[in-house]
Amino acid sequence: MKTKENIIQLGSSLPLGSKKLIAESLGMNYRTVDNILKGKEARVTNVMKVLKEAKRILKEYEDITNS
């Protein structure tokens, strides 16, 4: 499934420490965030929150490093 591959790719593209930052900012367990970004099944609402935050962090990181 293409969606699962995209999620895994997003997770591997994040800078070091991002998963912990996502977990803290969303009030989630680190393991939940880690599992979602490894393409494992989770509640849809949690997946959507994690992906939105992961994309935000990645965009911010790219903006900083490409300046």
Buried (B, 14 or more C-beta within 10 A) or exposed (E): EEEEEEBBEBBEBBBEEBBEBBBEEBEBEEEBBBBBBEBEEBEEEBBEBBBEBBEEBBEEBEEEEEE
